[in-house]
Amino acid sequence: MLLKDIRSYLQQRGTASVQEVAVHFDIAADTAQFALNYWQNQGKIRAQAPSCGSGSCGGCSSNASTNYTWVKKEAPLQWFPNWQKSS
């Protein structure tokens, strides 16, 4: 049930960090990471490295965390080969 809850949370929110998921569901960060890894392995979410926004790279601070983004499924284009323009 927790996996589905986290899936719904990310679908609604769009993006979240491990810490945000852990706090929202009142679970350990390791548990949240396990669930996020599951969805990432399923191809449903994508990990994104945080951006510091400072413009100069002196290394990331220890409080920077990876964000996970729900991958929206795009509707495939459909081709109708027998479609003809009516006159």
Buried (B, 14 or more C-beta within 10 A) or exposed (E): EEEEEBBEBBEEBEEBBBEBBBEBBEBEBEBBBBBBBBBBEEEBBEEEEEEEEEEEEEEEEEEEBEBBBBBEEEEEEEEEEEEEEEE
